[in-house]
């Protein structure tokens, strides 16, 4: 009797050199037949929408902090699109002031120039672009983590990216337009990682070249991505190590791009004499003036601990950390000892894990954090500030990923959490409250960044011992009051400004900036004797300050000492040949000295330097009224009104 035939197809054996197909997501990553979108793409879009919405209330904000010197008052950026070539060929700060130690970050300035021209200097465009790019950062972070874990931890990737999108510590980067350099750096850095993973999987040369290009664009955005010279080999030799040859090509490409960038950077900075060692002022970074080497190191360790604290408890958030917001301390300080132990433990865990358990995602978390925060520690070299929340933009990835991995391991108690785990009651009970708290803090902090006055007023109460923050707030009060036409409103503002400037000096008695601004404040309330005293005190500490010299010239002018005022104006112009305010005031001095032709000559010079400076048109009006030419005065009044409306 014949045996019964088996009608099932015979399964062909898998060739020994070809890995068996793996479906770790139970088909959840396959395209949805109705929508045509995979679950990964849906989650990526959701993350982008969340990131966009949580920062949408920043669209109403104006310019704040360094937005003015990088955009609004930057003589190169305000030229618009025609300045793109000049931006690539000059140091970062060239459009604002000349310094012997500068940076090279052209990409964000190029975007600002284009936006400035197309939007007629409307800051809303800059804020919208920041938020859109930040949403892209969140998406690229999610996609990187998804690929990094070989599509096996989609829940971890989503939770980490969600926490990154909502974490309040990122508000300084997203709500401050100037920090576009930070956003672009992250955007292109993680885009490059995603493309490199494609190269590892496909072996296609176009992915390698595109990844290298993206990394180069990240360097052109901000040079701090140089830490990826350590992170990229870590990823592709210890985690995504399927092909050593491809990993070597990726690492070699990244190093080649870094070398190319450094050559370009060096040549451009050297051409402008901006490639020397940095002279960091005490008010910018008080660590340079620490009482002792031990005190400096202990304070730096304590600051590193503050960064971890901000990641865990993101409050209070402050826009400035200068003297004496962070007091000098020693190794007997409990906080310093705790910080030292924590970082020593992280270093030990990371190094030991790299040797004994290099595939552990927690080891990657620790090493990524230490690499990302290292440049901002002030330990190997001083940077421009002791601490800033923007320095956590990259490092916060480690914290968010650590939380997501902890949820997977100890809450879900699994190793490969798939998308359905996101709706687990255990996950929701943890993630939803954190997300709501983060969202509330972020939205509230965005409102603080409305403008300088709003920001400094909010932060001075949280950091009352910060000398520069008190200076910022006092100066802004005086600046806003000077534009206020109602004395009943402006006088109390100036008085409050004087109070804060005095507070700044009480904290740091050698602060020349506060002395100069006090002189300016007293000038606005017609206390010319006090104004002269503080201007001269400031000049004793910094005799080459064009701003203070110009303020003193104003005092001499209103007290009718015109030759002295003219002499001081000339000194200001010698120090800064493009100081528009000094040229404008020089013109007014000549008018009162009976030389109207010279007056108009210097006023036209001032207008040529900066056609958007209101003071020049005010002086034109005075000059033409004095000359008995009301039609010309009316012409410049109309221009003045237009310029003032743009400033507002």
Protein Blocks (a to p, Z undefined) as FASTA:
>chain_A
ZZdddfbdcdddddfklccdddfkgommpccfklopafklmmmmmmmmmmmmmmmmmmmp
ccehjlmmmmmmmmklmnommlmmmmmmpcfklmmbccfbdcddfklmmmmmmmmmmnoo
paklmmmmmmmmmmmmmmmmmmmmmmmnoopammlmmmmmmmmmmmmklmmmmmmmklmm
mmmmmmmmmmmmmmmmmmmmnopaklmmmmmmmmmmmmmmomklmmmmmmmmmmmmmmmm
mbmklmmmmmmmmmmmmmmmmmmmmmmmmmnopabccdddfklmmmlmgfbfklmmmmmm
mmmmmmmmmmmmgcdddfbdcdfkbccddfklmklmmmmmmmmmmmmmmmmmmmmmmmbm
klmmmmmmmmmmmmmnommpccfbfbdfklmmmmmmmmmmmmmmmmmmmmnopabdcfkl
mmpmklmmmmmmmmmmmmmmmmmmmmmmmpmmlmmmmmmmmmmmbmklmmmmmmmmmmmm
mmpmblklmmmmmmmmmmmmmmmmmmmmmlmklmmmmmmmmmmnopaklmmmmmmmmmmm
mmmbfklmmmmmmmmmmnopaklmmmmmmmmmmmmmmlmklmmmmmmmmmmnopaklmmm
mmmmmmmmmmmbfklmmmmmmmmmmnopaklmmmmmmmmmmmmmmmZZ
